[in-house]
Amino acid sequence: MRDNKVNKLIATALMIAIVTVSTMFIKIPTLNGYIHPGDSMVFFSVFLLGKKYGAIASGLGSALGDILGGFAIWAPWTFVIKAIMALILGVFLERAHKGEHNHKKIANISMMTYVGMVLAGLEMCLGYYITNGIIYGNWIVALAEVIPNIGQFSVGILISVLLVNALSKTTARRMFEHPIN
């Protein structure tokens, strides 16, 4: 049991680093900030680590990306927004993976996975809309970030699903809390 906890902590630390790097690696400037491929690793961390550890990795990794990338003012907001994003997906994945795996159940898992990812992404958009409105004091300017954020989480869904699908076909599958069937 102890080895499992140690492995989970090590995997969480690695995912914090991966989320941080993926947030900082490619930055596409927008009106009020930037978009990045970090959401793909936010989603991936939940598949790998589950709800609780995925939320920790997502929140800390994304906030560290803001701090190290020169956007420290956003870090507390990002921590909360990305952790909640991971929790939302985690709730959907936990619910989808309960019970037996027949063909109907596998279709349900797929649907629940995508619904969870989209709702998590919409939470992120709403969270950053509110944050932009508060920080800039202008709710109209805050609207300018909604479309780029939708694009960011949509690309994040695509990348993470491709990655989880590919790794779920290997021996790495046993490492996932929620593999894709």
C-alpha positions in Angstrom: 0.0 0.0 0.0 2.8 2.4 0.9 4.5 1.9 -2.5 1.3 2.8 -4.2 1.1 6.1 -2.3 4.8 6.8 -3.0 4.2 6.1 -6.7 1.1 8.3 -6.7 3.1 11.2 -5.2 6.0 10.7 -7.6 3.5 10.7 -10.6 1.8 13.8 -9.2 5.1 15.6 -8.9 6.0 14.6 -12.5 2.6 15.8 -13.7 3.0 19.2 -11.9 6.2 19.6 -13.9 4.7 18.5 -17.1 1.7 20.8 -16.7 4.0 23.7 -15.9 6.2 23.1 -18.9 3.2 22.6 -21.3 1.7 25.8 -20.0 5.0 27.7 -20.6 6.3 25.9 -23.8 4.1 27.4 -26.5 2.4 30.8 -25.7 0.0 32.3 -28.3 -0.6 35.9 -27.3 -4.2 37.1 -26.9 -5.6 40.5 -26.0 -5.3 40.0 -22.2 -2.8 37.2 -21.9 -2.0 34.0 -23.8 -3.3 30.6 -24.7 -1.2 27.4 -24.5 -1.4 23.6 -24.7 -1.4 23.2 -20.9 -5.1 22.1 -20.8 -4.2 18.9 -22.6 -2.0 18.0 -19.6 -4.6 19.2 -17.1 -7.0 16.6 -18.7 -4.3 14.0 -19.0 -3.4 14.3 -15.3 -6.9 13.4 -14.3 -6.9 10.3 -16.5 -3.6 9.3 -15.0 -3.9 10.3 -11.4 -7.7 10.5 -10.7 -9.7 13.4 -9.4 -7.8 14.4 -6.2 -4.2 14.1 -7.4 -5.1 15.3 -10.9 -6.6 18.5 -9.3 -3.4 19.1 -7.3 -1.1 18.6 -10.3 -3.3 20.8 -12.5 -3.7 23.6 -10.1 -0.1 23.7 -8.9 1.4 23.1 -12.4 -0.7 25.7 -14.1 -0.1 28.3 -11.3 3.7 27.6 -11.5 3.5 28.1 -15.2 2.0 31.6 -14.6 4.6 32.5 -12.0 7.6 31.3 -13.9 6.2 32.6 -17.2 5.9 36.2 -15.9 2.1 36.2 -15.2 2.2 35.9 -11.4 -0.9 38.1 -10.9 -2.9 35.2 -12.5 -1.4 32.4 -10.4 -3.9 32.3 -7.5 -6.8 32.5 -9.9 -5.3 29.9 -12.2 -4.6 27.5 -9.3 -8.3 27.6 -8.4 -9.7 27.5 -12.0 -7.5 24.6 -13.1 -8.0 22.6 -9.9 -11.8 22.9 -10.3 -11.4 22.0 -14.0 -9.7 18.8 -13.0 -12.2 18.0 -10.3 -15.1 18.4 -12.8 -13.5 15.9 -15.2 -12.6 13.6 -12.3 -16.2 13.5 -11.1 -17.4 12.5 -14.6 -14.7 9.9 -15.0 -15.4 8.3 -11.6 -19.1 8.1 -12.3 -18.5 6.7 -15.9 -16.1 4.0 -14.7 -18.4 2.5 -12.1 -19.8 -0.9 -12.8 -19.2 -3.5 -15.5 -17.8 -2.9 -18.9 -20.1 -4.1 -21.6 -20.5 -2.4 -25.0 -23.3 -0.1 -23.7 -21.1 0.8 -20.7 -18.1 1.7 -22.9 -20.3 4.0 -25.0 -21.5 5.6 -21.8 -17.9 6.1 -20.5 -17.0 7.8 -23.8 -20.0 10.1 -23.6 -19.4 10.9 -20.0 -15.7 11.6 -20.7 -16.5 14.1 -23.4 -19.3 15.8 -21.4 -16.9 16.1 -18.4 -14.2 17.6 -20.5 -16.4 20.1 -22.2 -18.0 21.2 -18.9 -14.5 21.4 -17.3 -13.4 23.6 -20.2 -16.5 25.8 -19.9 -15.8 26.2 -16.2 -12.3 27.4 -17.2 -13.7 29.9 -19.7 -16.2 31.3 -17.1 -13.4 31.4 -14.4 -11.1 33.4 -16.6 -14.0 35.6 -17.8 -14.7 36.6 -14.2 -10.9 36.9 -13.4 -10.4 39.2 -16.5 -13.4 41.3 -15.5 -12.1 41.7 -12.0 -8.4 42.3 -12.9 -9.1 44.7 -15.8 -12.3 46.2 -14.4 -14.0 45.8 -17.8 -16.5 43.0 -18.5 -16.6 43.8 -22.3 -12.8 43.4 -22.6 -13.1 40.2 -20.6 -15.3 38.8 -23.4 -12.3 38.9 -25.8 -10.7 35.9 -24.0 -13.7 33.6 -24.2 -13.2 32.4 -27.8 -9.4 31.8 -27.4 -10.1 29.9 -24.2 -12.7 27.7 -26.0 -10.1 27.0 -28.6 -7.5 26.2 -25.9 -9.6 23.7 -24.1 -10.9 22.2 -27.4 -7.3 21.5 -28.5 -6.6 20.3 -25.0 -9.4 17.7 -25.4 -8.0 16.5 -28.7 -4.4 16.2 -27.6 -5.3 14.5 -24.3 -7.7 12.0 -25.8 -5.1 11.0 -28.5 -2.4 10.6 -25.8 -4.6 8.6 -23.4 -5.9 6.4 -26.3 -2.4 5.7 -27.5 -1.0 4.9 -24.0 -4.1 2.9 -23.1 -3.0 0.4 -25.8 0.3 -0.2 -24.1 1.5 -1.6 -20.8 1.2 2.0 -19.5 -2.5 1.4 -19.3 -2.1 -0.1 -15.8 -0.8 3.2 -14.6 -4.0 5.1 -15.4 -6.7 5.7 -12.8 -9.1 6.1 -15.7 -7.9 4.6 -19.0 -9.9 5.0 -22.2 -11.4 1.7 -23.3 
